[in-house]
Amino acid sequence: MNQQVSKFFLPILLLFFISGCTYNVAFNPSYLPTSEVIPASKKLDGKGLIYMSPSDASYVFSDNPTTFTGGGTKLTLNLGDYTREIATKVYSNLFIDGVDFSTNESDGEGYILIISPKVTRFSFGYNQAQNLGFAITPEVTISIQVIVMSPDGEQLFERTYSPPLYQGQTYMASFSPDEKINQAAHILLHDTFYGSFVDIRQALTE
C-alpha cells in the first residue's frame, strides 16, 4: 500500500517542487523523426523558398499548461525557430535543388515556388488524470497554416492543419518535464509539416 501511495504522489511532488518555474527550451534536431528519402524523380525541378514574415520568424510562445498538473509552471519556446528549421528540413525534399529561407517577401525571384508556413495555435499539458495519478503523459496541440505561391504571387495552395492532440511517452517522474513537452512538440510539428508536404506534392503534380 505504501508503494502505491508513493507512486501516486511522486509525480505530484515533483511538479509541486518545480511549480513557479519558467522553462526555456530550444530546438533540438535529435528530437526529429527520420525523414523519408524521396527519389529525385518525384521531386520538383528547381529550388523553393521558405518565406516567413519577420514577426512569424521570431514568434516566441510563453504560457502555462492547459492542465491542472504543472499549472504553476510556464514553458517558453521560440516557435519561429522551430517552424523555420522543421519546415526547411521537410520541404527541402520537395525540390531537386532544395530550399532557401527568407523573411523578405521580395526575395521570391528565381524560385519555382514560395512556401509560407505559420503556427497559428500551440498549447501543451501534463496529463495525469488519464493515468489515475500514477504517471504523466505530455501532450501538445497545434494548428499550422501553409500557403504556397508562385513567384508572381499567384496562390496555388492554402490549408490549415489542426491535427489531433499528440501525446508523448508516459513517464512516472522527471526532473525535466519541459523536455518531454519539447520532444512532443518537435514530433508533432514534423509530422504535421510532412502531411502538408504530401498534400502539396499531390496538388502540384496531379
Sequence and secondary structure as in RCSB ss.txt:
>XXXX:A:sequence
MNQQVSKFFLPILLLFFISGCTYNVAFNPSYLPTSEVIPASKKLDGKGLIYMSPSDASYVFSDNPTTFTGGGTKL
TLNLGDYTREIATKVYSNLFIDGVDFSTNESDGEGYILIISPKVTRFSFGYNQAQNLGFAITPEVTISIQVIVMS
PDGEQLFERTYSPPLYQGQTYMASFSPDEKINQAAHILLHDTFYGSFVDIRQALTE
>XXXX:A:secstr
 HHHHHHHHHHHHHHHHTTT EEEE   GGGS       GGGSBSS EEEE  HHHHT  EEE  SSSTTTT EE
EE HHHHHHHHHHHHHGGGBTT EEEES GGGGTT SEEEEEEEEEEEEEEE GGGTTS BEEEEEEEEEEEEE 
TTS EEEEEEE    EE   BS  S HHHHHHHHHHHHHHHHHHHHHHHHHHHHH 
